[in-house]
Amino acid sequence: MPRSVNSVASRKRRKKILKAAKGYFGRRKNVYTVAKNAVEKAMSYAYRDRKNNKRNFRSLWIQRINAGARQHGMSYSQFMGKVKANNIDLNRKVLADLAMNNPEAFKAIVDKVK
């Protein structure tokens, strides 16, 4: 019986990897074995950094809220404590946006919690 190799599936599998490696430098973009390693590494970084991205944005929002609160004579922790105590249900993303783009609305929130 002749040997069956299913070259259609093999080619599809290789093309999928080489397509994902498009734009890479040197042999990483056109040599399958090198591209496979590069794509695998890139996928692991992408998975890791989807988690890190959330951390980075949260810390950015905290910095912006802190800067806005300090302009009105409060620290970040004091401000957030009073926001929670006054049952103001605005998350850090919204508060940071107000502090940056709408200072008068942020000042109103600060005055309400003082």
N, C-alpha and C positions, 0 to 999 in steps of 0.2 A: 504494500500500500504506500502511495507517495506521502511525503512529509507535508503537513499543513502548517503554514506559518502565520496566516492572517495578517498580511502586510498592510491591509487597509487600516486596521485598528492600530498597528504599530506606527504607521505614518501619521495618523490622526493624533496619537499620543505625543509624538515628537513635535509636530507642528504646534500643538497647544502650548508646549513649553517654550518653543522658539518665539511664538507670538507674544507670550508674557515677557520674554527677555528683550523685546524690541526697545531700542534706545540705549541699551547697555553698551559699555565701552569694550573695544577689542574683541577677543574670542568669546566673551561672555554672551554676545548677541547671536553668534552663528555656529558655534560648535556645541552640539547637543549636550555632551557630558559636562562641559563647563557651564553652559547655560542652565542646566538642571540644578546644579549646586547653587548658582547665583539666585535663581528664582525661588528655590526652597528657603534660602537665607532671607530673601526679601519678604517672603510670605510670613516668616516668623517675626521679623521686625514689624510688619504691618499689623499683625495680631497684637503684639506687645504694645505698640504705640497707639492703637485704638483705645486701650485702657489708660495709657499715660496722658493722652489728649484730654481726657475728662479731668484728671488731676491738675494739669496745667491751666485749664480754663478756670477751675475753681479757685486756684491760687491767684490768678489774674483778677478775678472778680473781687476777691478779698482785698487785694492791694488797692483797687479802685474805690471800694467802699471805705477803706481805712483813710485814704487820702481825702475823700469827700467829708467824712466824719470829722477828721482833724481840722478842717477848715472852719468847722462850727464848734470847736473846743471839746470834742469827745474822742475817745479812742475807739478802735473797731470793736473791742470786746464789750465795752460799755454800751455802745450803740446797738449791737446785735442783742445784748441782754435786754435792753429796754424795748426793742422792736418785738421780741418774743413776749415780754411781759404785757405789752399793750395789744397783743393779739393782731398784729399787722402781718397778714399772710402774704408777704412778698419775698420771693426767693432771692438768693445772692445775685443771680444773673440779672434780674429786673432792677434790683437796687444799684448794681454797678452801672447799668445802662442809664438809669436816672442820674447818678452821680456824675457821669461823663457828659451826657447829651442834654440833660434837662436839670441844671443846678437849682432852679427855683422850686421845682417839684421835690427835689431831694431835701432842700432846706425846709420845706413844709413838713416833710416826714420827721426831720430832726426836731423841729419845733414842737411837733405833736408828742414825741416821745420824751422830751425834756421835762 
